Amino acid sequence: MGVTRVAPITTGDVVLQSARSVAVGVMLGIDPAQNDPLTPYLVNVKQSDLQAGKYNVILGEQLAGQLGVNRGDKIRVMVPSASQFTPMGRVPSQRLFTVIGTFAANSEVDGYQMLTNIDDASRLMRYPLGNITGWRLWLDQPLQVDTLSQQTLPPGTQWQDWRERKGELFQAVRMEKNMMGLLLSLIVAVAAFNIITSLGMMVMEKQGEVAILQTQGLTPRQIMAVFMVQGASAGIVGRAAGSGAWRPVGQPAE
C-alpha cells in the first residue's frame, strides 16, 4: 500500500454568522492549485477563485441555506480555539469572508464544510507564516489504512484517518448488519419452532392412525419415516410457494 498524493491543509472548528442566522462548521483551508475531493461538486465557482488575501469562502449548499446567504454576501467566521484575552474578556479570532459560491456533494459535508485559501485559514487561526494544521494523504488502497497508521510518526504529530472521522457512521452500519443478522436468525428460529410444533400436534392427533399402522406390522422406524416424509413435503411446498411469491410482493405498488 502506498501514498499517491500529499496535500497541506489548515482546518478547525468555526462559528459562522450572517445577517440572518448563526451556524457552526468546519473550516478547511486548501491550496487552490491542488484539486480537492470537493472540486467536482463546485457550483458556478472555480477553486482557483480562492486567492490568498481575498478571504473568499465556498460553503456547503445546506450550510449556505441555513445561513441564508448567496454569492457575494459577507459572513463573519469566528474561531473559538484561537481566542485571545483582552481587557474586554476573551475574544475569538474572527474575520469577514465573502461567499463566492457553494458545493453540493449530496452528503453530510454539505451541512458543515467550508472551503477557503490555506493562507487565509492559517492567518485566522493565528498560525505563524507557513504553518499548517497537517497533511492529507491519498492512498491507493484506503481500506488497508491500518497498516500505514501503525508506522512511527515524527514527534508532535498524530494520525487521524477516515475510521476516526467517520467512526459513528461505520459503527451504525456495523450495528445495522448485526441487527439484521439477529433478526433473520430469530425469524428462522420461530419458523423452525412452528414446524416442530405443527408436526408434534399432528402426531398427537393421529395416534389412532399410528395404532392401526402398528397393528398392520409397521415398525416404529417406518412410522417415523412416514411423518418425516410428510413434514419434508410440507417444507418443500412452502419453500416453492415462498420462492414464487416473493417477487410480486417485493415490487413497490404504483
Short mmCIF file of the C-alpha atoms (twelve columns), coordinates in Angstrom:
data_MODEL
# 
_entry.id   MODEL 
# 
loop_
_atom_site.group_PDB 
_atom_site.id 
_atom_site.type_symbol 
_atom_site.label_atom_id 
_atom_site.label_alt_id 
_atom_site.label_comp_id 
_atom_site.label_asym_id 
_atom_site.label_seq_id 
_atom_site.Cartn_x 
_atom_site.Cartn_y 
_atom_site.Cartn_z 
_atom_site.pdbx_PDB_model_num 
ATOM 1   C CA . MET A 1   0.000   0.000   0.000   1 
ATOM 2   C CA . GLY A 2   1.423   3.419   -0.982  1 
ATOM 3   C CA . VAL A 3   0.681   7.101   -0.696  1 
ATOM 4   C CA . THR A 4   -0.342  8.501   -4.061  1 
ATOM 5   C CA . ARG A 5   -0.702  12.143  -3.088  1 
ATOM 6   C CA . VAL A 6   0.018   14.563  -0.227  1 
ATOM 7   C CA . ALA A 7   -1.626  17.972  0.293   1 
ATOM 8   C CA . PRO A 8   -1.256  20.516  3.130   1 
ATOM 9   C CA . ILE A 9   -4.384  21.673  4.974   1 
ATOM 10  C CA . THR A 10  -5.386  24.036  7.748   1 
ATOM 11  C CA . THR A 11  -8.578  23.017  9.480   1 
ATOM 12  C CA . GLY A 12  -10.540 23.939  12.578  1 
ATOM 13  C CA . ASP A 13  -13.996 24.242  14.095  1 
ATOM 14  C CA . VAL A 14  -15.585 27.633  13.454  1 
ATOM 15  C CA . VAL A 15  -18.721 29.635  14.143  1 
ATOM 16  C CA . LEU A 16  -20.297 31.363  11.137  1 
ATOM 17  C CA . GLN A 17  -22.524 34.397  11.466  1 
ATOM 18  C CA . SER A 18  -24.575 36.029  8.741   1 
ATOM 19  C CA . ALA A 19  -27.126 38.813  8.808   1 
ATOM 20  C CA . ARG A 20  -29.874 36.209  9.219   1 
ATOM 21  C CA . SER A 21  -28.512 33.299  11.230  1 
ATOM 22  C CA . VAL A 22  -25.636 31.630  13.071  1 
ATOM 23  C CA . ALA A 23  -24.207 28.164  12.402  1 
ATOM 24  C CA . VAL A 24  -21.244 26.008  13.325  1 
ATOM 25  C CA . GLY A 25  -18.998 24.387  10.769  1 
ATOM 26  C CA . VAL A 26  -15.566 23.078  9.903   1 
ATOM 27  C CA . MET A 27  -13.147 25.352  8.075   1 
ATOM 28  C CA . LEU A 28  -10.874 23.642  5.578   1 
ATOM 29  C CA . GLY A 29  -8.009  25.692  4.212   1 
ATOM 30  C CA . ILE A 30  -6.712  24.243  0.948   1 
ATOM 31  C CA . ASP A 31  -4.186  25.071  -1.743  1 
ATOM 32  C CA . PRO A 32  -6.179  26.289  -4.780  1 
ATOM 33  C CA . ALA A 33  -3.538  24.867  -7.099  1 
ATOM 34  C CA . GLN A 34  -4.273  21.297  -5.949  1 
ATOM 35  C CA . ASN A 35  -7.567  19.603  -6.692  1 
ATOM 36  C CA . ASP A 36  -9.715  18.911  -3.649  1 
ATOM 37  C CA . PRO A 37  -12.152 15.961  -3.366  1 
ATOM 38  C CA . LEU A 38  -14.971 18.537  -3.373  1 
ATOM 39  C CA . THR A 39  -13.777 20.200  -6.591  1 
ATOM 40  C CA . PRO A 40  -16.112 18.186  -8.885  1 
ATOM 41  C CA . TYR A 41  -19.108 19.354  -6.829  1 
ATOM 42  C CA . LEU A 42  -18.497 23.114  -7.005  1 
ATOM 43  C CA . VAL A 43  -21.495 25.109  -8.249  1 
ATOM 44  C CA . ASN A 44  -20.758 28.083  -10.540 1 
ATOM 45  C CA . VAL A 45  -17.369 28.698  -8.930  1 
ATOM 46  C CA . LYS A 46  -13.782 27.642  -9.514  1 
ATOM 47  C CA . GLN A 47  -11.324 26.505  -6.895  1 
ATOM 48  C CA . SER A 48  -8.777  28.973  -8.255  1 
ATOM 49  C CA . ASP A 49  -11.049 31.799  -7.047  1 
ATOM 50  C CA . LEU A 50  -9.824  31.093  -3.503  1 
ATOM 51  C CA . GLN A 51  -6.950  33.557  -3.803  1 
ATOM 52  C CA . ALA A 52  -4.761  34.319  -0.805  1 
ATOM 53  C CA . GLY A 53  -5.571  37.594  0.932   1 
ATOM 54  C CA . LYS A 54  -9.044  37.852  -0.622  1 
ATOM 55  C CA . TYR A 55  -10.728 35.982  2.244   1 
ATOM 56  C CA . ASN A 56  -13.163 34.219  -0.036  1 
ATOM 57  C CA . VAL A 57  -15.095 31.165  1.076   1 
ATOM 58  C CA . ILE A 58  -17.077 28.363  -0.573  1 
ATOM 59  C CA . LEU A 59  -19.861 26.936  1.589   1 
ATOM 60  C CA . GLY A 60  -21.730 23.673  1.516   1 
ATOM 61  C CA . GLU A 61  -25.144 24.105  -0.073  1 
ATOM 62  C CA . GLN A 62  -27.048 23.185  3.095   1 
ATOM 63  C CA . LEU A 63  -24.817 25.383  5.237   1 
ATOM 64  C CA . ALA A 64  -25.384 28.342  2.914   1 
ATOM 65  C CA . GLY A 65  -29.126 27.745  3.091   1 
ATOM 66  C CA . GLN A 66  -29.001 27.609  6.873   1 
ATOM 67  C CA . LEU A 67  -27.179 30.939  6.970   1 
ATOM 68  C CA . GLY A 68  -29.442 32.428  4.304   1 
ATOM 69  C CA . VAL A 69  -26.550 33.726  2.191   1 
ATOM 70  C CA . ASN A 70  -25.944 33.901  -1.543  1 
ATOM 71  C CA . ARG A 71  -22.984 34.580  -3.773  1 
ATOM 72  C CA . GLY A 72  -21.360 37.900  -2.856  1 
ATOM 73  C CA . ASP A 73  -22.717 38.059  0.710   1 
ATOM 74  C CA . LYS A 74  -20.465 38.606  3.708   1 
ATOM 75  C CA . ILE A 75  -20.258 36.244  6.673   1 
ATOM 76  C CA . ARG A 76  -18.256 36.511  9.874   1 
ATOM 77  C CA . VAL A 77  -16.087 33.487  10.657  1 
ATOM 78  C CA . MET A 78  -15.002 33.039  14.281  1 
ATOM 79  C CA . VAL A 79  -12.508 30.504  15.658  1 
ATOM 80  C CA . PRO A 80  -13.139 29.846  19.377  1 
ATOM 81  C CA . SER A 81  -9.922  27.827  19.737  1 
ATOM 82  C CA . ALA A 82  -7.845  30.820  18.576  1 
ATOM 83  C CA . SER A 83  -9.189  33.253  21.171  1 
ATOM 84  C CA . GLN A 84  -7.094  35.917  22.842  1 
ATOM 85  C CA . PHE A 85  -7.587  37.673  26.163  1 
ATOM 86  C CA . THR A 86  -8.285  41.407  26.139  1 
ATOM 87  C CA . PRO A 87  -9.437  43.922  28.763  1 
ATOM 88  C CA . MET A 88  -12.963 43.191  27.482  1 
ATOM 89  C CA . GLY A 89  -12.554 39.467  28.085  1 
ATOM 90  C CA . ARG A 90  -11.818 36.525  25.839  1 
ATOM 91  C CA . VAL A 91  -12.306 37.403  22.176  1 
ATOM 92  C CA . PRO A 92  -12.181 34.706  19.456  1 
ATOM 93  C CA . SER A 93  -10.234 35.261  16.275  1 
ATOM 94  C CA . GLN A 94  -12.682 36.467  13.636  1 
ATOM 95  C CA . ARG A 95  -12.797 37.878  10.146  1 
ATOM 96  C CA . LEU A 96  -15.306 38.810  7.455   1 
ATOM 97  C CA . PHE A 97  -15.295 36.460  4.470   1 
ATOM 98  C CA . THR A 98  -17.016 36.800  1.106   1 
ATOM 99  C CA . VAL A 99  -19.162 33.921  -0.131  1 
ATOM 100 C CA . ILE A 100 -18.135 33.236  -3.739  1 
ATOM 101 C CA . GLY A 101 -20.056 30.015  -4.294  1 
ATOM 102 C CA . THR A 102 -21.278 26.698  -2.950  1 
ATOM 103 C CA . PHE A 103 -20.736 22.996  -3.462  1 
ATOM 104 C CA . ALA A 104 -23.298 20.184  -3.480  1 
ATOM 105 C CA . ALA A 105 -21.800 16.772  -2.753  1 
ATOM 106 C CA . ASN A 106 -25.165 15.339  -1.642  1 
ATOM 107 C CA . SER A 107 -23.598 14.162  1.620   1 
ATOM 108 C CA . GLU A 108 -23.265 15.320  5.213   1 
ATOM 109 C CA . VAL A 109 -20.392 17.686  4.359   1 
ATOM 110 C CA . ASP A 110 -22.902 19.986  2.647   1 
ATOM 111 C CA . GLY A 111 -24.182 20.900  6.099   1 
ATOM 112 C CA . TYR A 112 -20.953 21.938  7.821   1 
ATOM 113 C CA . GLN A 113 -17.949 22.209  5.476   1 
ATOM 114 C CA . MET A 114 -16.484 25.482  4.208   1 
ATOM 115 C CA . LEU A 115 -13.502 25.889  1.884   1 
ATOM 116 C CA . THR A 116 -11.080 28.788  1.906   1 
ATOM 117 C CA . ASN A 117 -7.485  29.537  0.977   1 
ATOM 118 C CA . ILE A 118 -4.954  27.798  3.196   1 
ATOM 119 C CA . ASP A 119 -3.067  31.049  3.896   1 
ATOM 120 C CA . ASP A 120 -6.255  32.880  4.907   1 
ATOM 121 C CA . ALA A 121 -7.215  29.988  7.172   1 
ATOM 122 C CA . SER A 122 -3.777  29.992  8.821   1 
ATOM 123 C CA . ARG A 123 -3.996  33.726  9.492   1 
ATOM 124 C CA . LEU A 124 -7.442  33.299  11.022  1 
ATOM 125 C CA . MET A 125 -6.088  30.502  13.236  1 
ATOM 126 C CA . ARG A 126 -3.238  32.859  14.284  1 
ATOM 127 C CA . TYR A 127 -0.602  30.483  12.986  1 
ATOM 128 C CA . PRO A 128 2.887   31.802  12.144  1 
ATOM 129 C CA . LEU A 129 3.575   32.321  8.458   1 
ATOM 130 C CA . GLY A 130 3.912   28.991  6.687   1 
ATOM 131 C CA . ASN A 131 2.443   26.887  9.499   1 
ATOM 132 C CA . ILE A 132 -0.402  24.465  8.793   1 
ATOM 133 C CA . THR A 133 -2.581  22.012  10.699  1 
ATOM 134 C CA . GLY A 134 -1.375  18.931  8.865   1 
ATOM 135 C CA . TRP A 135 -1.296  16.977  5.642   1 
ATOM 136 C CA . ARG A 136 -3.886  14.923  3.848   1 
ATOM 137 C CA . LEU A 137 -2.741  11.629  2.347   1 
ATOM 138 C CA . TRP A 138 -4.378  9.804   -0.556  1 
ATOM 139 C CA . LEU A 139 -3.818  6.041   -0.568  1 
ATOM 140 C CA . ASP A 140 -4.057  3.584   -3.432  1 
ATOM 141 C CA . GLN A 141 -5.760  1.115   -1.047  1 
ATOM 142 C CA . PRO A 142 -7.764  3.117   1.525   1 
ATOM 143 C CA . LEU A 143 -9.308  0.010   3.115   1 
ATOM 144 C CA . GLN A 144 -5.842  -1.105  4.274   1 
ATOM 145 C CA . VAL A 145 -5.143  2.123   6.134   1 
ATOM 146 C CA . ASP A 146 -4.430  0.212   9.360   1 
ATOM 147 C CA . THR A 147 -1.019  -0.860  8.045   1 
ATOM 148 C CA . LEU A 148 0.065   2.728   7.405   1 
ATOM 149 C CA . SER A 149 -1.353  4.046   10.689  1 
ATOM 150 C CA . GLN A 150 0.936   1.716   12.669  1 
ATOM 151 C CA . GLN A 151 4.076   3.421   11.381  1 
ATOM 152 C CA . THR A 152 6.056   5.678   13.711  1 
ATOM 153 C CA . LEU A 153 5.336   9.391   13.218  1 
ATOM 154 C CA . PRO A 154 7.630   12.349  13.965  1 
ATOM 155 C CA . PRO A 155 7.272   13.890  17.447  1 
ATOM 156 C CA . GLY A 156 4.357   16.301  17.746  1 
ATOM 157 C CA . THR A 157 2.289   14.689  15.004  1 
ATOM 158 C CA . GLN A 158 -0.626  12.290  15.237  1 
ATOM 159 C CA . TRP A 159 -2.515  10.073  12.824  1 
ATOM 160 C CA . GLN A 160 -6.198  10.553  12.072  1 
ATOM 161 C CA . ASP A 161 -7.896  8.588   9.319   1 
ATOM 162 C CA . TRP A 162 -11.379 8.109   7.937   1 
ATOM 163 C CA . ARG A 163 -12.157 5.452   10.537  1 
ATOM 164 C CA . GLU A 164 -11.976 8.053   13.301  1 
ATOM 165 C CA . ARG A 165 -13.576 10.913  11.388  1 
ATOM 166 C CA . LYS A 166 -16.448 8.738   10.197  1 
ATOM 167 C CA . GLY A 167 -16.408 6.269   13.072  1 
ATOM 168 C CA . GLU A 168 -20.020 6.862   14.078  1 
ATOM 169 C CA . LEU A 169 -21.212 6.139   10.545  1 
ATOM 170 C CA . PHE A 170 -19.326 2.850   10.280  1 
ATOM 171 C CA . GLN A 171 -20.411 1.829   13.781  1 
ATOM 172 C CA . ALA A 172 -24.010 2.455   12.762  1 
ATOM 173 C CA . VAL A 173 -23.549 0.356   9.615   1 
ATOM 174 C CA . ARG A 174 -21.983 -2.451  11.656  1 
ATOM 175 C CA . MET A 175 -24.790 -2.303  14.195  1 
ATOM 176 C CA . GLU A 176 -27.339 -2.442  11.380  1 
ATOM 177 C CA . LYS A 177 -25.693 -5.538  9.913   1 
ATOM 178 C CA . ASN A 178 -25.591 -7.235  13.319  1 
ATOM 179 C CA . MET A 179 -29.227 -6.425  13.998  1 
ATOM 180 C CA . MET A 180 -30.261 -7.705  10.564  1 
ATOM 181 C CA . GLY A 181 -28.407 -10.961 11.209  1 
ATOM 182 C CA . LEU A 182 -30.032 -11.307 14.627  1 
ATOM 183 C CA . LEU A 183 -33.467 -10.558 13.173  1 
ATOM 184 C CA . LEU A 184 -33.071 -13.152 10.421  1 
ATOM 185 C CA . SER A 185 -31.857 -15.708 12.969  1 
ATOM 186 C CA . LEU A 186 -34.926 -15.087 15.122  1 
ATOM 187 C CA . ILE A 187 -37.204 -15.443 12.090  1 
ATOM 188 C CA . VAL A 188 -35.597 -18.780 11.200  1 
ATOM 189 C CA . ALA A 189 -35.817 -19.941 14.836  1 
ATOM 190 C CA . VAL A 190 -39.512 -19.034 15.058  1 
ATOM 191 C CA . ALA A 191 -40.236 -20.775 11.757  1 
ATOM 192 C CA . ALA A 192 -38.395 -23.916 12.890  1 
ATOM 193 C CA . PHE A 193 -40.276 -23.893 16.206  1 
ATOM 194 C CA . ASN A 194 -43.592 -23.586 14.372  1 
ATOM 195 C CA . ILE A 195 -42.731 -26.528 12.128  1 
ATOM 196 C CA . ILE A 196 -41.705 -28.705 15.076  1 
ATOM 197 C CA . THR A 197 -44.849 -27.735 16.993  1 
ATOM 198 C CA . SER A 198 -47.073 -28.446 13.987  1 
ATOM 199 C CA . LEU A 199 -45.517 -31.883 13.461  1 
ATOM 200 C CA . GLY A 200 -45.869 -32.666 17.156  1 
ATOM 201 C CA . MET A 201 -49.545 -31.702 17.127  1 
ATOM 202 C CA . MET A 202 -50.094 -33.767 14.013  1 
ATOM 203 C CA . VAL A 203 -48.550 -36.832 15.647  1 
ATOM 204 C CA . MET A 204 -50.732 -36.327 18.721  1 
ATOM 205 C CA . GLU A 205 -53.871 -36.068 16.565  1 
ATOM 206 C CA . LYS A 206 -53.038 -39.198 14.593  1 
ATOM 207 C CA . GLN A 207 -52.393 -41.569 17.467  1 
ATOM 208 C CA . GLY A 208 -55.309 -43.705 16.284  1 
ATOM 209 C CA . GLU A 209 -53.866 -43.990 12.780  1 
ATOM 210 C CA . VAL A 210 -50.463 -44.811 14.265  1 
ATOM 211 C CA . ALA A 211 -52.013 -47.647 16.268  1 
ATOM 212 C CA . ILE A 212 -53.660 -49.022 13.123  1 
ATOM 213 C CA . LEU A 213 -50.341 -48.911 11.252  1 
ATOM 214 C CA . GLN A 214 -48.646 -50.725 14.104  1 
ATOM 215 C CA . THR A 215 -51.275 -53.475 14.035  1 
ATOM 216 C CA . GLN A 216 -50.630 -53.845 10.298  1 
ATOM 217 C CA . GLY A 217 -46.984 -54.625 11.022  1 
ATOM 218 C CA . LEU A 218 -45.196 -51.270 10.522  1 
ATOM 219 C CA . THR A 219 -42.177 -50.779 12.739  1 
ATOM 220 C CA . PRO A 220 -41.640 -47.543 14.742  1 
ATOM 221 C CA . ARG A 221 -38.872 -46.564 12.306  1 
ATOM 222 C CA . GLN A 222 -41.208 -46.917 9.325   1 
ATOM 223 C CA . ILE A 223 -43.891 -44.871 11.061  1 
ATOM 224 C CA . MET A 224 -41.324 -42.187 11.822  1 
ATOM 225 C CA . ALA A 225 -40.295 -42.194 8.147   1 
ATOM 226 C CA . VAL A 226 -43.917 -41.562 7.153   1 
ATOM 227 C CA . PHE A 227 -44.105 -38.442 9.307   1 
ATOM 228 C CA . MET A 228 -40.659 -37.290 8.128   1 
ATOM 229 C CA . VAL A 229 -41.768 -37.542 4.507   1 
ATOM 230 C CA . GLN A 230 -44.946 -35.637 5.322   1 
ATOM 231 C CA . GLY A 231 -43.002 -32.885 7.132   1 
ATOM 232 C CA . ALA A 232 -40.427 -32.630 4.336   1 
ATOM 233 C CA . SER A 233 -43.217 -32.407 1.763   1 
ATOM 234 C CA . ALA A 234 -44.799 -29.528 3.674   1 
ATOM 235 C CA . GLY A 235 -41.440 -27.752 3.802   1 
ATOM 236 C CA . ILE A 236 -40.816 -28.215 0.075   1 
ATOM 237 C CA . VAL A 237 -44.283 -26.946 -0.825  1 
ATOM 238 C CA . GLY A 238 -43.848 -23.924 1.474   1 
ATOM 239 C CA . ARG A 239 -40.444 -23.117 0.023   1 
ATOM 240 C CA . ALA A 240 -41.746 -23.358 -3.540  1 
ATOM 241 C CA . ALA A 241 -44.718 -21.148 -2.707  1 
ATOM 242 C CA . GLY A 242 -42.498 -18.588 -0.991  1 
ATOM 243 C CA . SER A 243 -39.993 -18.539 -3.854  1 
ATOM 244 C CA . GLY A 244 -42.777 -17.907 -6.328  1 
ATOM 245 C CA . ALA A 245 -44.495 -15.227 -4.262  1 
ATOM 246 C CA . TRP A 246 -41.576 -13.050 -3.115  1 
ATOM 247 C CA . ARG A 247 -41.113 -11.195 -6.398  1 
ATOM 248 C CA . PRO A 248 -44.685 -9.804  -6.745  1 
ATOM 249 C CA . VAL A 249 -44.781 -8.858  -3.065  1 
ATOM 250 C CA . GLY A 250 -41.364 -7.168  -3.188  1 
ATOM 251 C CA . GLN A 251 -42.234 -4.811  -6.043  1 
ATOM 252 C CA . PRO A 252 -43.444 -1.329  -4.988  1 
ATOM 253 C CA . ALA A 253 -47.071 -0.513  -5.698  1 
ATOM 254 C CA . GLU A 254 -47.774 2.081   -8.364  1 
# 
